[in-house]
Amino acid sequence: MLTAALAATLALAQPPALNFDPARVAAAQANYEALMTGRKHVRQLSRQELGDVLAVAEALERGRRTGTRSERCAADERKRLSGAPSALEARVIDLKCREPGEPLN
């Protein structure tokens, strides 16, 4: 799921048509997740949808490179799981990737 910061990064990095259409950004995110989990294939997307998905992928990668250590760790762990983590997996990621000295939630 796109965080607010990631959505802002995506908005800044994209042409105006994608910037101001929250529905299009949400659709691109849903298509990205469907591709990553194998529920869709690239051939099922139009050129515009594929371009939007690539923009989401670039924004996610940029976020991984520029985020905090904790954010990069969590992104890498989610990528390793290749899909949406279960509640237990998400909690393990939170614990594993928390900043030193950060309280346990």
C-alpha positions as CSV (number, residue, x, y, z in Angstrom):
1,M,0.0,0.0,0.0
2,L,1.3,3.5,-0.8
3,T,2.1,5.6,2.1
4,A,1.4,9.3,2.1
5,A,5.1,10.1,1.5
6,L,5.3,7.6,-1.3
7,A,2.2,9.0,-2.9
8,A,3.7,12.5,-2.7
9,T,6.9,11.2,-4.3
10,L,4.9,9.6,-7.0
11,A,2.9,12.8,-7.6
12,L,6.1,14.9,-7.9
13,A,7.7,12.5,-10.3
14,Q,4.9,12.1,-12.7
15,P,3.3,14.1,-15.5
16,P,0.4,16.3,-14.5
17,A,-2.2,13.8,-15.8
18,L,-1.2,11.3,-13.1
19,N,-0.5,14.0,-10.5
20,F,-4.0,15.1,-10.0
21,D,-6.0,11.9,-10.5
22,P,-6.1,10.0,-7.2
23,A,-8.2,7.3,-8.9
24,R,-5.5,6.7,-11.5
25,V,-2.8,6.5,-8.8
26,A,-4.9,4.0,-6.9
27,A,-5.5,1.9,-10.1
28,A,-1.7,2.0,-10.8
29,Q,-1.0,0.8,-7.3
30,A,-3.6,-2.0,-7.6
31,N,-2.1,-3.1,-10.9
32,Y,1.4,-3.0,-9.5
33,E,0.4,-5.2,-6.6
34,A,-1.5,-7.6,-8.9
35,L,1.6,-7.9,-11.2
36,M,3.8,-8.5,-8.2
37,T,1.6,-11.2,-6.8
38,G,1.0,-12.9,-10.1
39,R,-2.7,-12.1,-10.3
40,K,-2.2,-10.2,-13.5
41,H,0.3,-10.3,-16.4
42,V,1.8,-7.4,-18.2
43,R,-0.1,-8.3,-21.4
44,Q,-3.3,-7.5,-19.6
45,L,-2.5,-3.9,-19.2
46,S,-2.9,-1.0,-21.6
47,R,0.1,1.2,-22.5
48,Q,-1.2,3.9,-20.2
49,E,-1.7,1.4,-17.3
50,L,1.7,-0.1,-17.9
51,G,3.3,3.4,-17.8
52,D,1.5,4.2,-14.6
53,V,2.6,0.9,-13.1
54,L,6.2,1.7,-14.1
55,A,5.8,5.1,-12.4
56,V,4.7,3.3,-9.2
57,A,7.6,0.9,-9.4
58,E,10.1,3.8,-9.9
59,A,8.6,5.7,-7.0
60,L,8.8,2.7,-4.7
61,E,12.5,2.1,-5.7
62,R,13.2,5.8,-5.2
63,G,11.6,5.6,-1.8
64,R,13.7,2.5,-0.9
65,R,16.9,4.4,-1.8
66,T,16.0,7.6,0.0
67,G,13.9,6.5,3.0
68,T,15.2,6.0,6.5
69,R,17.1,2.9,7.4
70,S,13.9,1.5,8.9
71,E,11.9,2.3,5.8
72,R,14.5,0.7,3.5
73,C,14.6,-2.4,5.7
74,A,10.9,-2.8,5.7
75,A,10.7,-2.3,2.0
76,D,13.4,-4.9,1.4
77,E,11.6,-7.4,3.7
78,R,8.3,-6.9,1.9
79,K,10.0,-7.4,-1.4
80,R,11.6,-10.6,-0.2
81,L,8.2,-11.9,0.8
82,S,7.0,-11.0,-2.8
83,G,3.5,-10.0,-1.9
84,A,1.5,-8.5,0.9
85,P,2.7,-9.8,4.3
86,S,0.4,-11.5,6.7
87,A,-0.3,-9.7,10.0
88,L,2.3,-11.8,11.7
89,E,4.9,-11.2,9.0
90,A,4.1,-7.4,9.1
91,R,4.7,-7.4,12.9
92,V,8.0,-9.3,12.5
93,I,9.1,-6.8,9.9
94,D,8.2,-3.9,12.2
95,L,10.2,-5.4,15.0
96,K,13.2,-6.3,12.8
97,C,13.3,-3.0,11.1
98,R,12.6,-0.6,13.9
99,E,15.1,2.2,14.7
100,P,17.5,1.4,17.6
101,G,16.0,2.8,20.8
102,E,12.5,3.1,19.2
103,P,9.8,1.9,21.6
104,L,8.0,-1.4,20.8
105,N,4.4,-0.7,19.6
